[in-house]
Amino acid sequence: MRTNLIEQEKPLPAFKNNNVLVVFASDENYAMPLGVTIQSLMDNSSIKNNYDIWVLDSGIPDEDKKVIVGLIDGKENFSIRFFDISKIVEEYKDRFFTSEYITVAVYNRLFIPNIFYQYKRALYLDCDIAVKADVAELYNVELDGKCVGAVLEARCNEEHGRKIIGDKWKEYFNSGVLVFNIKKLLKNNFFGRCIEYLKANPEPITWDQDTLNAVCAGDVQLINERWNTLNMYSWYVTEKTKNSFIVHYADRVKPWNGPTTLNAADIWWSYAIKTPFYEKIIEKNNLNKRKLEKRFGLRKPSLLDRIMNWFDR
């Protein structure tokens, strides 16, 4: 199977040293939020590391791809490449349960070990997050030989957890931020076991997340919750959110379609305004630009700001 996955394009490492492999998965719907997430990652990166970014592409428009790649102009330690995963997914789409809000793209992360088999590990990130710290630290977190590193799912109750992984239900994790131990996952036939699980459970409640938890049960390294702090409603904003390394907007209401509902939306918009997608996001979601900028204290960088930022690189 590995050979088949690599036939169309070989994802060779972009850098030789201090390489951080970051993988996203997106379709047209999440192309602009992806750009914002990458901007936040860049703003909190270190010149000491090389960031090899791959996007598992499920139909991102070429125009948006150009804008996303343009985000790293002048950043010699960044690379952004796209991997067309549509043909691969086509073979398995009958196994992937979807809904009004969930597309096949959520299952793309299951293919990561087979696609990036040349690497020892990979960091997977959802597109609905804001990065506030250097992800190189997360990428290099100690996995203690486990197949995956992840943060506990704050919303999991005992009934659901036991249904998926039995007595280990307290280790049920969120699948939005994952560190893959690629070599071990390949050795354990991770993808094959995922497909078997989906065959036996054709309508998982939380889609890829249930699948990952079932397949990786007992082989998970739990990591600091600051690396995946869920932020869903206005009342949920706590010190945890303020002190987090990654804010994950995991509910259906996102910063771009419900900014007045999420108190921590200001974090996301502080990065969005730095991207060429800013105006398009406002227009697409019928937002009042003046009120939005006043609410969050936003200001588009002036020409002088952009010049100073260029010299600071």
C-alpha positions, 0 to 999 in steps of 0.5 A: 500500500505504501508504494501505491500512496507514493506513486503520484508524488514523493514527499522528500524532506525539504531540509536536512537538519532540525526539520519539523514536519507539520501536516494539515488536511484541508478542502475548499471550505477550510482553505482560508482558516488554514492560511490563518493557522499557518500565519500563527505558526509562523509568528511563533516559530524559531529561525533555528528550526526548519518547518516542512509544511505539507497540506493533504489537499482535498480540493483547495482552489489553486488561487488559495494555494498561491496565497497560502504559499505566498505567506512564507515569502522571505522565510528561508526556513519554511516550505509549503507543499500540497499533496493531492489525496483525492485519488487515494481517498476515493478508494476508501470513501465508502468506509468514511462516514460523513455528515452535513458538517463533516467531510471526507477530509477529516479522515485524511490524517489516517493516511499520514504514516503511509504517505510520510513513511520516510520520516520518523514522526509527523505533527498533525494540526487541525485548521481551526486552531491558533498557534501561540508557541513554537510547534517544534517543541511539540514535535519533539515531545517525548513519546516514550515509545508510544504510537501517538502523542495527544491531549485528553478530550475535555468533552469526553464522558465516561459512557462514550469513552467506555464504548470506544476504548473500554476501561481505558476511557480516561485516556480518550484523546482529541484528534485535532493535535497529534504527534505520530510515531510513524515507524511504530504506526507502520509496524502496527498496520495502523491504517489497515486497523483503522479501515477494519474499525470503520468497517465494523463501526460504519457510523462512528459518533466522532468520526476519525477521533473514535477511530484513532482512539480505538486503534491506538488504545493503550499506546498513547502518550498523553501530553500537556493540555496547553498544546490543545486547549479547547475553546468553544463558548464564551463561558469556556474562556479560562486561564487555561485558554489564556495560557495555552500554546494552541487554542483549538476552536473545536465547536461548530461555531468558529471565530470566522463565522461567530466572532461575537460568540467566542471570547477567544476569537480575538486571538484568531483574528489577530493572526487573520488580519495579517493574511491576504485572506482577511478581507475575503473572510469578512466578506464571505461570512457577512461580518461588519468589518468596522465593528469587528476591528473595534471589538478586537482592537484590530489594525491592519499593518501599515506600510511601515509595519510591513517594512519593519517586519521584513527587516526583523526576519 
